[in-house]
Amino acid sequence: MEYHEAVNALERLRRLRPKLGTETTASLLEFLGAPHEGVPAVQVAGSNGKGSTARILERVLREAGLEVGLYTSPDLNDLRERVRVGDRKIGKAEVVRFVEEAWPYVLERDVEGDAPTFFEAFTALALWHFGRENVDVAVLEVGIGGRYDATSVVDPVASAVTSVSLEHTDLLGETVEEIARDKAHVAPGDVPLVTGATGAALETIRERTDVLTVGGGRRTPGGEGDDGAASDPDPDDRPDVVATEREMVSSAESALSLAGPDWSVETRTPLLGAHQAVNAGVAAALARQVGAATGTAVTEADIAAGIRNVRWPGRFEVMGEDPLVVLDGAHNPDACAKLATLLDRFEYDDLHLVFGAMRDKDHAEMCRALPPVDRAYLAEPAVDRALGVDTLAAVFERETAAGTDGYGTVLDAVEGALEGARESDCVLVAGSLYTVGEARDRWTRAPRVVETDTPARARAAMRRADVPEKVREARADRTVGRTVRFHARRGDAADLTELMLSLGGTAATSGITTADEHVEVVLNGSLPAFRRLVARLEDGSGGKARIAAQVANALGIRGGSTDGDDRGTERGGSSYPWDDGTAVMGVLDPAPGSTDDGEKRAAVADAVERAREMVEAGADAIDVVGRSARPGVGAVPSAEERDRVVEVIEALEGVGTTVSVSTRRPPVAGAALDAGADLIRDPESLADAGMRRLVADRDVPVVLAYAPDGSTDRRVGDDTVGDAFEEVNERLLLAERVGIDRSRVVVAPGTGIGGRAPSGFEVLDRLPEFHGLGTPIGLGHGDARAFDERGRGSDAADAADASAAAVTALAVERGVDLVRTRDVPGAVAAVAAAESTVRNE
């Protein structure tokens, strides 16, 4: 079975069942060997905010050192987004393995008319995966209600009900009290249920179980009015945890404070709004309960870091500022009201609303809750449950004074809104996470050129894009010229395939037939064929014209329509070591610190001497390492790391080369810049909001080091490099959000250190694809010992050095801008030889 077959099988499962209950999910898990038993689980229920709360909780627990599985829904673009361990989506091969194991049970139950629903099967998949990964804790976002939800098959160690409002009244009840009573069934047995609910909902939950309450405190002057959090709670009704959003510190962050009975936290958060402060308070309270249940110390610093570094795409996500562009998955009246309150903080002239919603929502009330709209751009997301444009237009015309336009796709509507908006206006995308997911394609789609110079490479490229085997075999031998791979919605994918075939090229699309997520497209042809493709797309709708610009940019085709949002690597008057060819960065790992002044001076002098030797050997930059990533090297206290790098960087002033600091700690990076460092290398790939803010404030280049998943149990069906490409693109979006230009980020996918060379060679082979990110590209193969297994002959060290030099030469041929290495002489020689060859070509 291939991945597209597994996904199609899951998608064919029904969405609702005639009877409620958890029995089917429990039975399926029992059939699979009860993999969830022994995994501590947390349930997060609620009408709104449960996804944000689950995501914050997951990040806090990771900061505390736990391996965390996260299950959320729906996804924005890819079913695998729903099931994560750390930053990694579940592998395609794991999905296939689950379907192969579970399907005998599914077929047996189907014969009896009681097959699991899609959500039940996916919940079982998540718990099955978390058990196989042996996670320390599983965080589960509840689907609908609580009592009969599939996630309620677990016995949680902690649970929450974030908020309660009227939703799914056909299933949960027609009053807030009935809905609250249903959700309260997620309450754990040994600790209080954490809740941000208020009023009648809170009283109903209190009748059912003990609670730990979270609510809003007094906001600072200049804050907006009440949006679900009490502005100044009565002392007798003060919540157990007071969550206060203070002032906004930028368009993308707010200051936040949490105060519990015996703990407090001050931090920043990218999730804006007083309601998100309450969600953060709920997550913090849950984290402390999980810590107690698992014997893990969850500190105030962990909570602060988790809240600061959380990522939750599509939730008041600012994508641009001239005009202001905001994506928010508000999908019911309560969420729309919170969105309106939050948007009121921003200054803009006209509001251009891109809107698409599901049929089962209260559209009239959503329109009333939204801020005043000047023009509505209406579209039907590619989901079976989506409401038609004509009906939406009638609702908007009745409930608002906005003019309306209908579009065939969400992307067309987005382009229409952007074309109609002035720089002083706001473009808002809302109504459904499905709508937001499609809109995000405009910013996340990054076409990349892939190598298909042999039939085997062509088959591999199509297999990674989930093209069915029959199509791969039929078209692999006909691939010539250039190949571009990217994602598109199913309708666009079919149109692109047909168009490319008509222009004399070849094309293939994923075998996934579901309509509500993007699929992969592989286009192949000569450069003239691609020029004709771009010209034809430019004559199409706004969404297709955008694809034309992105494909033209990936291929370097001049004359394609572009706009200011296209990314290149122009740097104005700046001068970087990699501007005039491939630069070599030497790794300088200072000796461990010492309390003896004489030993310190000797260590610094030794480091400077090694740096001079690397510069004399031809190094264009020196990277001073704060904490070595070499095997066996333990953690270094922050103060020691800072002192170590600062002393060395100050001493390197007269060496006459570009100096970098390699650290994951923003305070260390800041001190290094003060000492004279020119750029930062971040081994955490800009995951820390503090590091992103530092890079933006100091306006310095940064090397974004990223290690693709090198797990030994990854199977052939997984595209680990493709997953890395998508994850790095998301990190770049976060960087842009705080003002970091892509041209100042060097993306450096690692080949691995300490025996992970096999996955590293796949990275090397596919380096050209990373140029699709619109950034300079680096390669950090680090220690030559990673290549020992490739060495031959009696002298393993010499063989490893030779292998590393060969890798450098191949990287140069693939267009790499920066090579980071410990073997500077070998790398410099390899770069010179490779560049001579490339120039002669």
VODRENNU-141300 format. One line per 2 residues: number of its first residue (from 1); their letters; for each residue y, x, z of C-alpha. Coordinates in steps of 0.25 Angstrom, whole numbers, plus 2048, in hexadecimal, padded with zeros to 3 digits. Last residue first. Example, Ala and Ser with C-alpha at 12.3 -4.5 7.8 and 13.67 -1.06 7.14 Angstrom:
<rs>
2	sa	7FC,837,81D | 7EE,831,81F .
</rs>
This chain:
<rs>
841	en	863,87C,7B9 | 868,889,7BB .
839	rv	871,884,7C7 | 864,87E,7CD .
837	ts	85D,88B,7CC | 868,893,7D2 .
835	ea	86A,889,7DD | 85B,88A,7E1 .
833	aa	85C,899,7E1 | 868,899,7EA .
831	va	863,88F,7F3 | 856,896,7F5 .
829	av	85D,8A3,7F8 | 866,89C,802 .
827	ag	85A,895,809 | 852,8A1,80B .
825	pv	85E,8A9,811 | 861,89D,81A .
823	dr	854,89B,820 | 857,891,82B .
821	tr	85B,886,822 | 865,87B,81E .
819	vl	866,879,80F | 873,871,80A .
817	dv	876,86B,7FD | 868,867,7F8 .
815	gr	868,864,7E9 | 859,863,7E7 .
813	ev	858,871,7E1 | 85F,876,7EE .
811	al	854,86F,7F6 | 849,876,7EE .
809	at	84F,883,7F1 | 850,880,7FF .
807	va	842,87B,800 | 83D,888,7F9 .
805	aa	845,890,804 | 83E,889,80F .
803	sa	830,88B,808 | 834,89A,807 .
801	da	838,89A,816 | 82B,894,819 .
799	ad	823,89E,811 | 82A,8A9,818 .
797	aa	827,8A3,826 | 818,8A1,822 .
795	ds	816,8AF,81E | 807,8AF,819 .
793	gr	809,8A7,80D | 80D,898,80A .
791	gr	817,890,811 | 818,881,80F .
789	ed	813,87E,81D | 81E,887,822 .
787	fa	829,87F,81C | 82E,879,829 .
785	ra	82E,888,82E | 83B,88A,825 .
783	dg	843,883,830 | 84E,87A,82B .
781	hg	84B,873,81E | 859,86C,81F .
779	lg	85D,867,811 | 86B,862,80E .
777	ip	870,858,805 | 87F,855,802 .
775	tg	881,846,802 | 881,83A,7F9 .
773	lg	874,834,7FF | 86E,834,7F1 .
771	hf	86D,844,7F3 | 862,841,7FC .
769	ep	859,83E,7F0 | 85A,84C,7EC .
767	lr	853,851,7F8 | 846,84A,7F4 .
765	dl	83D,857,7F3 | 843,85D,7FF .
763	ve	841,851,808 | 832,850,803 .
761	fg	831,85F,807 | 836,85B,815 .
759	sp	82B,851,817 | 821,85C,815 .
757	ar	82A,866,81E | 829,85F,82B .
755	gg	823,86B,832 | 82D,86F,83B .
753	ig	83A,86B,834 | 83C,861,82A .
751	tg	841,860,81C | 84E,85B,821 .
749	pa	857,851,819 | 865,857,819 .
747	vv	870,84D,816 | 87D,855,815 .
745	vr	889,84C,81A | 897,84F,816 .
743	sr	896,848,808 | 891,83C,80F .
741	di	89F,83A,816 | 89E,837,825 .
739	gv	8A8,82C,829 | 8A1,825,834 .
737	re	899,81B,82B | 896,826,821 .
735	al	88D,82D,82B | 886,820,82E .
733	ll	884,81E,81F | 87F,82D,81F .
731	re	875,82A,829 | 870,81E,821 .
729	nv	86E,827,815 | 866,830,81D .
727	ee	85D,825,821 | 85B,821,813 .
725	fa	858,82F,80E | 84F,831,819 .
723	dg	847,825,816 | 846,82A,807 .
721	vt	841,838,80D | 836,831,815 .
719	dd	831,829,80A | 824,823,810 .
717	gv	818,81F,808 | 812,82D,809 .
715	rr	810,82B,818 | 818,830,824 .
713	dt	80F,834,82F | 814,842,830 .
711	sg	822,83D,833 | 82C,845,82B .
709	dp	837,83B,82B | 843,841,824 .
707	ay	84C,84B,82C | 85B,849,82A .
705	al	866,853,82C | 873,84E,829 .
703	vv	87C,85A,827 | 88A,857,82B .
701	pv	898,85A,824 | 8A4,85A,82E .
699	dr	8AF,84F,82F | 8B0,851,83E .
697	da	8B1,842,841 | 8A6,83E,837 .
695	vl	89C,849,83B | 89F,845,84A .
693	rr	89D,836,848 | 890,839,840 .
691	mg	88B,842,84C | 88F,837,856 .
689	ad	888,82C,84E | 87B,834,850 .
687	al	872,832,844 | 879,83C,83C .
685	se	86C,842,836 | 867,847,844 .
683	pd	866,855,840 | 875,855,83E .
681	ri	87B,861,837 | 88A,863,839 .
679	ld	895,86A,832 | 8A0,874,833 .
677	ag	89D,87A,841 | 8A9,881,847 .
675	ad	8A7,87F,856 | 8AE,871,856 .
673	la	8A3,86D,84C | 898,873,855 .
671	ag	89E,86B,861 | 89E,85E,858 .
669	av	88F,860,854 | 88B,863,862 .
667	pp	892,856,867 | 88B,84E,85B .
665	rr	87D,853,85F | 873,853,853 .
663	ts	876,862,850 | 876,86C,845 .
661	vs	884,873,844 | 889,878,837 .
659	vt	891,884,834 | 897,888,826 .
657	tg	898,897,824 | 8A1,8A3,828 .
655	vg	89A,8A9,834 | 8A7,8AB,83B .
653	el	8A6,89D,842 | 897,89F,846 .
651	ae	89A,8A2,854 | 8A0,894,856 .
649	iv	894,88E,850 | 88B,895,859 .
647	ev	892,892,866 | 893,883,862 .
645	vr	885,882,85E | 87F,887,86B .
643	dr	88A,880,874 | 887,872,86D .
641	ee	878,874,86E | 879,877,87D .
639	as	882,86C,880 | 879,862,879 .
637	pv	86C,866,880 | 862,86C,876 .
635	ag	855,865,872 | 848,86E,870 .
633	vg	845,877,865 | 836,876,862 .
631	pr	836,873,854 | 844,877,84D .
629	as	84E,86D,84D | 858,876,854 .
627	rg	863,870,85C | 872,874,85A .
625	vv	86F,87B,84D | 87A,883,846 .
623	di	87A,881,837 | 87F,88C,82F .
621	ad	885,88A,821 | 886,890,813 .
619	ag	87A,89A,817 | 87A,8A6,80D .
617	ae	872,8B1,814 | 87F,8B6,81A .
615	vm	881,8A9,820 | 873,8A8,826 .
613	er	875,8B6,82C | 882,8B2,832 .
611	ar	87C,8A6,838 | 871,8AF,83E .
609	ev	87C,8B8,844 | 883,8AC,84A .
607	ad	877,8A7,850 | 874,8B4,857 .
605	av	882,8B5,85C | 881,8A7,862 .
603	aa	873,8AB,869 | 879,8B8,86E .
601	rk	885,8B1,874 | 87D,8A7,87B .
599	eg	873,8B1,880 | 87F,8B9,886 .
597	dd	884,8AC,88C | 877,8A9,893 .
595	ts	875,89A,894 | 86D,899,887 .
593	gp	86D,890,87B | 862,890,871 .
591	ap	863,899,865 | 86C,894,85A .
589	dl	865,88D,84E | 86D,891,841 .
587	vg	868,88A,835 | 86E,88F,828 .
585	mv	874,885,81E | 872,888,80F .
583	at	87B,881,806 | 877,87C,7F8 .
581	gd	882,87C,7EE | 891,87D,7EE .
579	dw	895,872,7F8 | 889,874,801 .
577	py	892,87D,80B | 89C,872,80C .
575	ss	8AA,872,807 | 8B3,866,808 .
573	gg	8BE,863,7FE | 8B9,856,7F9 .
571	re	8AA,854,7FE | 8A4,84D,7F2 .
569	tg	895,84A,7F6 | 893,83C,7F0 .
567	rd	892,82E,7F6 | 896,822,7EF .
565	dg	89F,819,7F8 | 8AB,81C,7F0 .
563	dt	8A6,815,7E4 | 89D,818,7D8 .
561	sg	89B,813,7CA | 892,81D,7C2 .
559	gr	89A,826,7B9 | 892,832,7BD .
557	ig	884,832,7C0 | 880,83B,7CC .
555	la	873,835,7CD | 875,830,7DB .
553	na	883,82B,7D8 | 87F,824,7CC .
551	vq	874,81D,7D4 | 87E,819,7DF .
549	aa	889,814,7D5 | 87F,80C,7CD .
547	ir	87A,806,7DA | 888,801,7DE .
545	ak	889,7FB,7D0 | 87C,7F3,7D3 .
543	gg	882,7EE,7E0 | 88F,7EA,7D9 .
541	sg	889,7E3,7CE | 885,7E9,7C0 .
539	de	88D,7F1,7B6 | 88B,7FE,7BF .
537	lr	87C,7FB,7BF | 87C,7FD,7AF .
535	av	884,80A,7B0 | 87B,810,7BB .
533	lr	86E,80D,7B3 | 874,813,7A6 .
531	rf	877,81F,7AE | 869,81F,7B4 .
529	ap	863,81E,7A6 | 86C,82A,7A2 .
527	ls	867,832,7AE | 859,830,7AA .
525	gn	850,826,7B2 | 84A,822,7BF .
523	lv	84E,817,7C9 | 846,815,7D6 .
521	ve	84A,809,7DE | 847,806,7ED .
519	vh	847,7F9,7F3 | 852,7F2,7FC .
517	ed	84E,7E8,806 | 84F,7D8,806 .
515	at	848,7D5,7F9 | 839,7DA,7FC .
513	ti	831,7DE,7F0 | 82F,7ED,7F4 .
511	gs	829,7F4,7E8 | 834,7FD,7E7 .
509	ta	83B,7FF,7DA | 839,807,7CD .
507	at	841,80C,7C2 | 840,814,7B5 .
505	gg	84A,817,7AB | 84D,812,79D .
503	ls	859,809,7A0 | 851,7FC,7A1 .
501	lm	848,803,7AC | 855,806,7B4 .
499	le	85A,7F8,7B3 | 84D,7F1,7B7 .
497	tl	84C,7FB,7C3 | 85A,7F8,7C7 .
495	da	859,7E9,7C6 | 84C,7E9,7CE .
493	ad	853,7F2,7D9 | 85F,7E9,7D9 .
491	gr	857,7DD,7DC | 84F,7E4,7E7 .
489	ra	85A,7EA,7EE | 85D,7F9,7EB .
487	hf	858,807,7F0 | 859,814,7EA .
485	rv	851,81E,7E1 | 857,825,7D5 .
483	tr	84E,82D,7CB | 853,836,7C0 .
481	gv	84D,83B,7B3 | 83F,836,7B0 .
479	tr	835,82C,7B7 | 82B,827,7AD .
477	da	81E,82D,7B4 | 822,826,7C1 .
475	ra	824,818,7BB | 816,811,7BA .
473	er	811,818,7C6 | 81C,815,7CF .
471	vk	81C,806,7CA | 80D,805,7CD .
469	ep	80F,80C,7DB | 81A,802,7DF .
467	vd	828,808,7E2 | 82A,80A,7F0 .
465	ar	836,813,7EE | 82E,81F,7F4 .
463	rm	824,81C,7EA | 82E,81C,7DF .
461	aa	833,82A,7E3 | 824,82F,7E5 .
459	ra	820,829,7D7 | 82C,830,7D0 .
457	ra	829,83D,7D7 | 81A,83D,7D2 .
455	pt	81F,839,7C4 | 827,846,7C4 .
453	dt	836,848,7C4 | 839,83D,7CE .
451	ev	843,843,7D7 | 84B,839,7DE .
449	vr	85A,836,7DC | 860,82D,7E8 .
447	pa	867,820,7E8 | 86E,81E,7F5 .
445	rt	86E,80F,7FA | 873,80F,808 .
443	wr	882,80B,805 | 880,7FF,7FB .
441	dr	873,7FC,800 | 87A,7F8,80D .
439	ae	87D,7EB,807 | 86F,7E7,805 .
437	gv	86C,7EA,814 | 878,7E2,818 .
435	ty	874,7D6,811 | 866,7D7,817 .
433	ls	86D,7D9,825 | 873,7CB,823 .
431	ga	881,7C5,822 | 88A,7D1,821 .
429	vl	891,7DB,817 | 8A0,7DD,81B .
427	vc	8AA,7E3,811 | 8B7,7E5,818 .
425	ds	8C5,7E7,811 | 8CF,7F2,812 .
423	er	8C9,7FA,807 | 8C9,7EE,7FE .
421	ag	8BD,7E5,7FC | 8B8,7DE,7EF .
419	el	8B0,7EA,7EA | 8AA,7EC,7F7 .
417	ag	8A6,7DD,7F8 | 8A0,7DD,7EA .
415	ev	898,7E9,7ED | 893,7E3,7F9 .
413	ad	890,7D6,7F2 | 888,7DE,7E7 .
411	lv	880,7E5,7F2 | 87D,7D7,7F8 .
409	tg	877,7D2,7EB | 87A,7C7,7E1 .
407	yg	888,7C5,7E6 | 890,7B9,7EA .
405	dt	89F,7B9,7EC | 8A7,7B1,7F7 .
403	ga	8B5,7AF,7FB | 8B7,7AE,80A .
401	at	8BD,7A2,811 | 8B1,7A0,81A .
399	er	8A7,795,81E | 8A5,78D,812 .
397	ef	8A7,797,807 | 89E,7A1,80F .
395	va	893,797,810 | 894,793,801 .
393	al	893,7A2,7FE | 887,7A4,806 .
391	td	880,798,7FF | 883,79E,7F2 .
389	vg	87F,7AC,7F6 | 871,7A8,7FA .
387	la	86C,7AA,808 | 862,7B5,80A .
385	rd	854,7B2,810 | 84D,7B8,804 .
383	va	855,7C5,805 | 85C,7CD,7FA .
381	pe	86A,7CB,801 | 872,7BF,7FB .
379	al	880,7C3,7F9 | 88E,7BE,7FC .
377	ya	89B,7C5,7FB | 8A4,7BE,804 .
375	rd	8B3,7C0,803 | 8BF,7BF,80E .
373	vp	8B5,7BD,81A | 8BA,7BA,827 .
371	pl	8B1,7C0,832 | 8A3,7BB,833 .
369	ar	89F,7B0,83D | 8A3,7A4,834 .
367	cm	89B,7AA,828 | 88F,7AC,832 .
365	ea	890,79E,837 | 88F,799,828 .
363	hd	883,7A2,825 | 87B,79D,831 .
361	kd	86F,7A6,82D | 861,7A2,827 .
359	rm	865,7A4,819 | 867,7B3,81A .
357	ag	875,7BA,818 | 87D,7C1,80E .
355	fv	88C,7C5,80F | 895,7D0,80A .
353	lh	8A2,7CD,810 | 8B0,7D2,80B .
351	ld	8BA,7D2,817 | 8C8,7D4,813 .
349	dy	8D2,7DD,81A | 8CC,7E6,824 .
347	ef	8CD,7EB,832 | 8C1,7EC,83A .
345	rd	8BE,7E7,848 | 8BC,7D9,843 .
343	ll	8AF,7DE,83C | 8A9,7DE,84A .
341	ta	8AD,7D0,84D | 8A8,7CB,840 .
339	lk	89B,7D2,841 | 898,7CC,84F .
337	ac	89B,7BE,849 | 891,7C1,83D .
335	ad	886,7C5,847 | 888,7B8,84E .
333	pn	888,7B0,841 | 87B,7B6,83C .
331	ha	878,7C2,832 | 881,7CD,836 .
329	gd	87B,7D9,82E | 888,7E1,82E .
327	lv	88D,7EA,823 | 89C,7EE,823 .
325	vl	8A5,7F4,818 | 8B3,7F7,81C .
323	pd	8BA,7F9,80F | 8BD,805,80F .
321	eg	8B5,806,81C | 8A6,808,818 .
319	mv	898,805,81C | 89B,7FF,82A .
317	ef	88E,7FA,830 | 890,7EE,838 .
315	rg	881,7ED,83A | 87B,7F0,82C .
313	pw	874,7FE,831 | 871,7FF,840 .
311	rv	872,80E,844 | 872,812,853 .
309	nr	878,81F,856 | 883,81B,860 .
307	ig	87A,811,867 | 86F,81A,868 .
305	aa	877,826,86D | 87E,81E,878 .
303	id	870,818,87D | 86A,826,87D .
301	ae	876,82C,885 | 874,820,88F .
299	tv	866,825,891 | 859,81F,88D .
297	at	84F,827,895 | 841,823,890 .
295	gt	836,81D,899 | 832,813,88F .
293	aa	835,806,896 | 842,80C,89D .
291	gv	847,812,890 | 844,804,889 .
289	qr	84D,7FD,894 | 858,807,892 .
287	al	857,806,883 | 858,7F6,884 .
285	aa	865,7F7,88C | 86B,801,882 .
283	av	866,7F7,876 | 86D,7EB,87D .
281	ga	87A,7F3,87F | 87A,7F8,871 .
279	nv	878,7E9,86C | 884,7E5,876 .
277	aq	88C,7F0,86F | 888,7EB,862 .
275	ha	88D,7DD,866 | 89B,7E4,869 .
273	gl	89B,7E9,85B | 898,7F5,853 .
271	lp	88B,7FC,851 | 88F,80B,84F .
269	tr	88F,80D,85E | 896,816,867 .
267	te	893,81A,875 | 895,818,884 .
265	vs	889,814,88C | 887,80F,89A .
263	wd	87C,80F,8A4 | 878,808,8B2 .
261	pg	87B,7FA,8B0 | 87E,7FB,8A1 .
259	al	88B,7FE,89A | 88B,800,88B .
257	sl	898,806,884 | 89A,806,875 .
255	as	8A4,80D,86C | 8A4,808,85E .
253	ea	8A0,80E,851 | 8A1,80C,842 .
251	ss	8AF,809,83F | 8B3,813,849 .
249	vm	8B4,814,858 | 8B4,805,85B .
247	er	8B8,802,869 | 8AF,7FD,874 .
245	et	8A2,7F6,872 | 89D,7F2,880 .
243	av	88F,7EF,885 | 88D,7EB,893 .
241	vd	87F,7EC,898 | 87A,7E3,8A3 .
239	pr	884,7D8,89E | 88F,7D3,8A7 .
237	dd	88E,7C5,8AB | 893,7C6,8B9 .
235	pd	89E,7D0,8B5 | 8A3,7C6,8AA .
233	pd	8A2,7CD,89C | 8AE,7D2,895 .
231	sa	8AD,7D2,886 | 8A0,7CB,886 .
229	ag	898,7D0,87A | 895,7C7,86E .
227	dd	8A1,7CA,865 | 8AC,7C9,86E .
225	ge	8B9,7CE,869 | 8BC,7DB,862 .
223	gg	8BF,7E8,869 | 8CD,7ED,869 .
221	pt	8CE,7EF,878 | 8C0,7F3,87E .
219	rr	8B5,7EA,87F | 8B1,7E3,88C .
217	gg	8A1,7E3,88D | 897,7DE,884 .
215	gv	889,7D9,889 | 87B,7DE,88C .
213	tl	872,7D6,895 | 865,7DB,89C .
211	vd	85C,7CE,89D | 851,7C8,8A5 .
209	tr	849,7BE,89D | 848,7AF,898 .
207	er	854,7A9,89F | 85C,7B5,89D .
205	it	85A,7B3,88E | 860,7A5,88E .
203	el	86C,7AA,896 | 86E,7B5,88C .
201	aa	86E,7AB,880 | 877,7A1,887 .
199	gt	882,7AC,889 | 87F,7BA,884 .
197	ag	874,7C2,87E | 875,7D1,87E .
195	tv	867,7D3,884 | 85E,7DC,88B .
193	lp	851,7D5,890 | 84E,7DA,89E .
191	vd	842,7E4,8A0 | 834,7E2,8A3 .
189	gp	82F,7D7,89A | 837,7D9,88E .
187	av	83F,7CD,888 | 83C,7CA,879 .
185	ha	83B,7BB,87D | 84A,7BB,87F .
183	kd	84C,7B9,870 | 846,7AB,871 .
181	ra	84E,7A6,87D | 85B,7AC,876 .
179	ie	858,7A3,86A | 856,797,872 .
177	ev	863,799,87A | 86B,79C,86D .
175	te	867,78F,868 | 85F,78A,85C .
173	gl	852,791,85E | 84B,79D,85A .
171	ld	844,79A,84D | 84D,790,846 .
169	th	859,796,84D | 857,7A3,847 .
167	el	864,7A7,84D | 86E,7A2,857 .
165	sv	873,7AD,860 | 86D,7B7,86A .
163	st	870,7C5,86D | 869,7D3,86F .
161	va	85C,7CE,875 | 855,7DA,87A .
159	sa	848,7E0,87E | 841,7EB,886 .
157	vp	833,7F0,888 | 82E,7E6,87E .
155	dv	821,7DF,87D | 81F,7DF,86E .
153	vs	81B,7D3,866 | 829,7CE,867 .
151	ta	82D,7D6,85B | 827,7CB,852 .
149	dy	831,7C1,858 | 82C,7B4,85F .
147	rg	833,7B5,86C | 83F,7BE,867 .
145	gi	848,7B7,85D | 847,7BC,84F .
143	gv	844,7CB,84B | 844,7D3,858 .
141	el	849,7E2,856 | 83E,7EB,85B .
139	va	841,7F8,862 | 833,800,863 .
137	vd	832,80B,86E | 82C,819,870 .
135	vn	827,818,861 | 818,81C,85E .
133	er	81A,81C,84F | 80E,814,84D .
131	gf	812,80A,858 | 820,809,852 .
129	hw	81A,807,844 | 811,7FB,849 .
127	la	81D,7F5,851 | 825,7F5,844 .
125	la	81A,7F0,83B | 817,7E5,845 .
123	tf	826,7E1,844 | 825,7E2,835 .
121	ae	819,7D9,835 | 81F,7CE,83E .
119	ff	82C,7CF,836 | 825,7CD,829 .
117	tp	81D,7C1,82F | 80F,7C3,833 .
115	ad	804,7BB,82C | 7FF,7AE,832 .
113	ge	7FA,7A6,827 | 7EB,7A9,82B .
111	vd	7EA,7B1,81E | 7F7,7B7,821 .
109	re	7F1,7BC,82E | 7E6,7C4,827 .
107	lv	7F0,7C9,81D | 7F9,7CE,828 .
105	yp	7EE,7D4,830 | 7E8,7DC,823 .
103	wa	7F7,7E0,820 | 7FA,7E7,82D .
101	ee	7F4,7F5,82A | 7F8,7F6,81C .
99	vf	806,7F0,81F | 808,7FA,82B .
97	rv	804,806,822 | 80E,802,817 .
95	ve	819,801,821 | 815,80E,827 .
93	ak	815,814,819 | 823,80F,817 .
91	gi	828,816,823 | 82F,80F,82F .
89	kr	83E,812,82E | 841,81F,835 .
87	dg	84E,820,83E | 846,81F,84B .
85	vr	83A,817,848 | 83E,80C,83F .
83	vr	838,7FE,83B | 842,7F4,835 .
81	er	848,7FE,82B | 83A,7FF,824 .
79	ld	83D,7F1,81E | 848,7F8,815 .
77	nl	856,7F3,812 | 85E,7ED,81E .
75	dp	852,7EA,827 | 851,7DD,82F .
73	st	84C,7E1,839 | 84A,7EB,844 .
71	yl	83E,7F3,84A | 842,800,850 .
69	gv	837,80B,855 | 83D,815,85F .
67	el	838,823,863 | 840,825,870 .
65	ga	849,831,873 | 854,82A,87A .
63	er	85D,82A,86D | 851,823,867 .
61	lv	852,818,871 | 861,816,86F .
59	re	85E,815,860 | 854,80A,861 .
57	li	85D,803,86B | 868,803,861 .
55	ra	85F,7FE,855 | 859,7F3,85E .
53	ts	867,7EE,862 | 86D,7EE,854 .
51	gk	861,7E6,84F | 862,7DC,85B .
49	gn	871,7DA,859 | 870,7CC,855 .
47	sg	867,7C0,859 | 85F,7C8,863 .
45	av	852,7D0,866 | 84F,7DE,868 .
43	qv	841,7E1,86D | 83D,7EF,873 .
41	ap	82F,7F5,872 | 827,7FF,879 .
39	vg	81C,804,870 | 80E,803,877 .
37	eh	809,7F7,86F | 810,7F7,861 .
35	pa	804,7FC,85A | 7FB,7F0,85D .
33	gl	7F0,7F4,855 | 7F5,7EF,847 .
31	fe	7ED,7E2,849 | 7F4,7E1,857 .
29	ll	801,7E2,850 | 7FE,7D7,846 .
27	sa	7FA,7CE,851 | 806,7D1,859 .
25	tt	80F,7CE,84D | 807,7C1,84B .
23	et	808,7BC,859 | 817,7BE,85A .
21	gl	81B,7B0,859 | 821,7A5,850 .
19	kp	81A,79C,847 | 81D,799,838 .
17	rl	820,7A7,835 | 82C,7AD,82F .
15	rr	82E,7B9,825 | 822,7B8,81D .
13	lr	81B,7C5,819 | 81D,7C9,80B .
11	el	827,7D4,810 | 81C,7DB,817 .
9	an	813,7DC,80A | 81F,7E0,802 .
7	va	822,7EB,80C | 814,7F0,80B .
5	eh	813,7F0,7FC | 820,7F7,7FB .
3	ye	81B,802,805 | 80E,805,7FD .
1	m	800,800,800 .
</rs>
